[in-house]
């Protein structure tokens, strides 16, 4: 019985479809031809009352032009550094407690043998993009961070040594330069004109495979990675998200559109294994061009801020604050003193929705817009207050509350040098590490009261053992967006007196 039922249904269905290919009847008995109700397509007939058929003819996308125009403008970057010597060797008897009770014959033999100067080793591999014919190259800060030497290889296999012009850890960008002329340049495109779904190419050197091109589409714009992964914030986060395959070695490489224009610098991937897992992220050229221009002109980034603390507007927050005219935006929870926002009259409870007419409905969009400007620039800010829209002109300031140009700084302003503390001194003072102040002259250290011979144990709760350690901490403080730039130093004098100092290194 069941078999007969299925057969009957099949017959009915087949006969119905056959009748549709000839004619249809209205309830008035009038015959309607197929042309009146159905549309023929490659996959069969469809009812035009239920579906809309596109008449647009899509031209197949050709990536060859973009690849040919950009592949020579991407370089391979190898970074080298000298390994830091370890206090103890890695053998099984390197435990200091074992040494104390039983001695270590291996170490005694090692100390008797002449110590060879360690050679530089390759620290990392990445990519870079040539942005000027005279040798300026943009890459990621993490590609060159900590390098003592940079080796640049062009697509024609020429090799050059590069110098660092400037770095910005906040955006993970760096500008370097090689001494060369008439280099192939990738023209800068406008990342703001990118559309979700648009084809893009990633050009770089994944795993050391030089001149590699992969294709994908723009999956999203103004993406904030840390908000998705619940990870550590990476500074300014307003990434172009794509599904173009990007792997280790692609960092610092080019993201280009089908016209062969640079629209982003490939920076990160979202992966649980460290390799490509479907999503990659690039810094848009709206940010890149501003950062690179500042690094070339000033040696440091001129960063403008509004001076607000905010949360992205959620349905729960909107209901709680009785905000009804918008369902997205940046809810101002705090306005800093001496800030551009305070001067312009922006207040707690306002919802910012646009900068210079460009929507800023999430933190990524706000960061991308703000990164385009310098202190002293004037912008318009649109916001919602009491469910009414307002627009106000704002003169942007820096994190010190003024519009002055920030100058590149170095450790010379501290007014001293640093030398290694002898092992005997460390034992006498019963400390495990430290670096000693020497050659003290006028500068920040002397102004803070530090005297010759002072041994620094830690700075901002980070232990130091060499001048390199001090330099890294100093650079991190200078490049941070914190209003206060202070080195909180713990140390000891050779007499055994322990002292604490606070060294203000702000302008």
N, C-alpha and C positions, 0 to 999 in steps of 0.2 A: 504493500500500500504506500509506504513511504517513497519507494522508488518511482511509483506512478505519479505521485504528487510532484516530485522534482522534475520529472519529464514534462508534465503539464505546464509547470511554471516556465520551463525553458522554452517551450513552444509559444506560450503567450508572449514572453519577452521578445522572442525572435520575430514573431508576427507583428508586434507593435512597432519595432524598429523598421520592419519592412514597410509598414503603412506610412511611417513618417517620411520615408524617402520618396513617396509619391504625392501625398496630399494630406491635408488636415481639414477637419470639419468644425465649424462653429456650432453653437447651440441653436442657431437659426437655420442650420442645414446648408449654409453657404460654404462652398469649397474654397480653401486658401492654399495657394501654391507654396512650395518650399522656400521660394525666394522671399516670401513675406515674413517668415518666422525664423528661418535657419540661415546660418552662415557657414560656408564651406571653408575649412582650414586644413592644414597639412595632416592634422591628427583626426579629421572627421568633421561632422556637422555639430555646431553648437547653437543653442537657443540665444538669439541676440537680445531677447528680453531679460535674460539672466546674466549674461556675460558681455563684457566689452572687449573687443578684439583690437589690439594695437596695429595701426597701419604704418608705424615707424620702422624704417629699415636701419638696423644698427651695423655700422661698419666694423669689421673685426679689428681689435686693437693690435697695433704693430709696435713691439718694444725695441726693435733693432735700432731705430734712430736714436732713442734715448740712451741705449747702451753704448752705441758708438760715440756719442757726444760726451759721455761722462766717465767712461772706464779709465781714460788716461789722466783724469783729474783727481783720482783717488790714489793715495800712497799707502805703503806699508810702514808702520812705525814699530821699531824694536827699542825697548828701553833696557838699559844696563845699569847695574849698581854693584858695589863691592859688598859682599856679605859681611855682616857684623860678626866679629869674633865672639865666641861664647866663653864664659868664664870657666865652664867645665866641659870636658869632652863628652862624647856620647857613648863611651864604653860602659860596660857593666859595673866598673869600679869607680864611677864618677860621683857617687853619692858623697856629699861633704861629711856626713856623719861617719861613713866608712873610712874616709881619709883621716878624720880626727883620731879614731881609735887604732887603726891599723896602718895608716899611711897608704900612699898610692905609688908603687914603683913605676907604673906606666907614666904617671904625670911627671915624676922626677926625671925619667928618661926624656920625656917630651920637652921639659924645661931646659935640659942640657943641649938639645939639638937646636940648631939655628932656626928661628921662626921665619918662614917665607911670607912675603907680602901677598895677601889673598888677591886673586885676580877678579876683575869684574865679571859678573854673570848676568845672563839675560833675565830681566825682571818681568817683562811682559811683552805682549804682542797686540797691536791694534791697528787702526786705520786712521787716515786723515784726509782732509779735502783741501785741495789747492784753491785759494780764493783770490790770488793775485799772481800775475805773470812773473813778478820779481821774488817769489818764494815764500809768501805768507801762507800758512797752513792752519786750519782749525781742526781741533780734535777734542776728545774728552779729557777732562782733568785726570780722571782715574787711569787713563792710558799712560800718562807721563809722570804721575805722582811718585816721588821718591827716586826718580831716575838721576843718575850722575852723567849719563851719556845717552843721546838719542840718535839712532841710525834710521835714516829715511831712505826707502827704496821706491823709485818711480816705476811706472808700468813698463818703461823701456829698459829696466834693470840698472839704471844709474843710481848710485848710492851717495848720500850726503850726510854730514853731521848737522844737527839742528840745534838752535839755541831757543830757550824759552823766553817769549816776550812778556807773557802774563798769564795768570791762571785765575779761575773763579770756581771755587769748590761749591758755591751755592747753586750754580746752574750746571756744574760738572762740565765746564768748557775751558779750553786752553788755546792760546795762540802761540805758535812756534814759527820759526823762519829758517830757511836754508838759503845759501848763497848760490843762486841760479837765476837765469833769465829766460824769457820767452817760454815759460811753462804753460801747459794746457790748463785752462781755468774753467770751472763749472759755474755758469752764470747763476746769480741768486734769484730765486723765484719768490712769490708771495704766498706764504703758508696760510694766510688768512683766507685766500681764495679757494683753498682745497675743500672738496666736498666729500662727505662720507660716501663710500662706494667707489670713489675715484681710484684708478689704477696708479700704483707707484712702484718704483724699483729700489731695492737696497743694493748698494755697491760697496764692496769691502773685501776683507781678507780673512774669512772665517777659517779657523784652525790652521792658518798659514797658507791656505789655498788662495793665491793672489788673483786679483781681477775677477772676483766672483760676483755675478749678478743674479738676484732673485726677484720675483715679482709677487705682488699682493695688492690688496685694496686698503684704502683708509677705513679702518673699523670704527674709529671714534676720534674726537678732537678734545683738547683741553682736559686730558685724562690725568687724574691724580693717582699715582701708583700706591702710595702708602695707605690711602683711604680704602683701597680694595684689598690689599694684602695684610692690613693691620701691622705693617712693618714700620721701620724707622723712616721718618720723613727725610727726603733727599733735598731739602732746600726748596727752590722754586720748582714746582711740579705742574707743568701744563703740556703734557706730551701728546704727540700724534701717535695714536695706536694703529698698527697695521698687522696684517697676517703675512707679510713678506718674511721669509725665513731669515733670521738673524742669529748668529752663534758667536761664541768667544772668538775674538779677532775682528769682528765687524764693528766693535765700538769705535766711534769717531768717524765712521764711514758715512757715505752720502745716502740720503733718501731723496730721490728725484721723481719728478712727474714725467709724463710721456713726452713732454716737450724738451726734456733734458735739462730742466732747471732744478737747482737745489731747493728743496722745500723743508729739509730737516737734517739733523745729525743723529744717526743711530746711536743709542745710548744704553738701552737696557732691554732685557727680556723677562717675561714672567714664566718662571719654570721652577719645578721642584727638583730638577736634576742638574741644573746648570747649563743645559743645552736647550735649544729651541723646542717649545711645546705649543706653539700656535699663536702667540702674541708677542709683538715686539714694540718698542717705544722709541720715538725720536724727538729731539728738541726742535721746535719749529723755528724757521728762519726769522720770524719776527723777534724772537729772543736772541738768536745767534748773532744777527747783524749788529744789534745794540751792544751786546757784550764784547764782541770782537773790536768794534770801533772804539769803545772805552779803553780796552786793554792796549790797543795800539797808540791811542792818543794820550792817555793818562797813566798807563801801567797798572791801573786798578779800575774797578767798576764803579761808576757813579750811580748809586742805587737810590731811587726815589721811593718814599713811603707815604701812605696816607696817615698812619698812626692810629689804627683802629684794631680792636680785637673783634672777631666775628664768628658766627656759626652759619652754616647753610640752612636756609629756611626749610622746615619740614612741616607736613600737615599738622602734626601735634603741636609744634611751636606756633604755627599760624593760628590755630584754634585758641591756644593759651593766651596769645597776645591780641586776639581779635583782629587779625589781618585778613581781609577778605578780597582785596582787589588784585593780589598776586599770589601765586602758589609756589614761586621759586625766587630766590634772591639771596643776598647776604645780610643776615640780621646783625646789626651792630650791637655788640654786648659791652664794649668798652671803648672810650676815646682817650688817647694819651694826651698828657699835658704838653704844651708847646708844639703840638702837631699841626699838620696841614688841615686835618679834618676838624680839629677844634677851632682853628682860625676861620674856617669856612662855615661854621655853624652846624656841622653834622653832629648828631647827638645819639645817645644810647636809645635803642628802640627803632631807629631808622632801618629801612631795608634797601640796600644799594642794588640797583638793577642794571645800570649801564655806566660805562666810562666813554666819554666822547661819542655817545650814541651807539656804542657797541655793547651788546648784551653781556653782562657779567652776573650770571645766575648761579655760578659755583666758584669754588676757590681757584680751580685751574684757570678759568676764564679771567678772573681778577688778576691773578699772578701774571698771566700772559700780557694783559694790557698794561699793567704797572711796570713791567720789565722793559717797556719800550721808551720810558721817559727818564729824565734826569732831574735832580733837585733844581728848582727854579722854573721848570716847565709848568705851564698852565693847562689844566684840563677841566672838562665839565663832568660833574658827577650827578647822575640821576638817582633819586631815592624816593621811597614811599614813606610818608609820615601821616598818621591819622587817616590812612586809606586814601591819601591824595598824593599825586606825583609832583615832585619838586626837582628842579635842576639848579645846581650852584656851581660857580667857578671856583676852582681850587688851585693854589700855588703850592706845588709839591716841595717837600723838604727832605733832608737826609736824616739818618738816625741820630744825629746830634741836634736836630731841631732847627737847622738853618739851611741855607741854599748854597753854601760854599762848595767849591770843587774839592773832592777828596784826593789827596796826593798819595802816590805809591810810597810805602814806607819800608824800611829795612831795619835790621837789628843794630845798625850804627847809632841809632838814636838812644840805645841803652847806654852807650858810652863806656863799654868795656869789652874785654875778650874773655874767653872761658878756657880753662885747661883741665886736664884729667887729674883727679885726686889720686896721689900715690896710695898703693895698697896698705902700706905701713900706717899712713894717716887714717885711713878708713878703720883699721883695727884699733888704733889708739882711741878714736872717737866713738867706737862701737856702732858704726853705721855701715850699711851695706852698699850704698851708692852715693853719688854726688858729683858735682862739677864746681870748680873753684873760680871765683871772680878774680881777674888779673888785669893789669893795665888800666885801672879805673881812671876815668876823666869825666869832664862835664857831660851830663846826660840824664836820662830818666832814672837810672839806678842811683846815681849820686844824689839826685834830688829827693829820692825816697829815703835816703839815709844809709844805704848800703855802703860798706867799707871794703877796702882791698883785703883779699884773702878769704872773704866770706864763702862758705861752701853751701851751694844750693842743693837741697835734698829733693824737694818736689815743687812743682808749679801747678797751681789749680788742681791739687790732689793727684797729679801725675808725676811719677818718679822720673828723675833725670840722671843720666850718667855721662853725657857728652854734650858738646856744643850743638850737635845735630838735633838732640832731643829738645834743647831750648829753642832752636830755630823752628821746629815743627809746631811747638806749642804757641810761640809768638805768631807765626803765620796764621794758625787757626783762630786766634783771638782777633787779629787784624781783619781777617776775611769774614768773620761772623757778623750777623746782623744785629747783635746785641747793642743796646744803647750804651752800656758801660763796658769799656774795654780795659780790664784790670788783670794784672798778673799777681795772684796771691801766692807769695813765696814762703816756704818753710826752709830754714837752714840753720847752720851752726858755724860758729867761729872756731879757729884752731884752739882757742882756750877752753872750748867745751861749752860756751854760752849759746843756747838755742834761742833764735830770734825769728820773728815773723814780720814780713814786709808786704805792703800793698803798693804796686807800681802801676800808676795810671798811664796807659800808652795811647789814650784817645788824643785826638787833635786838641 
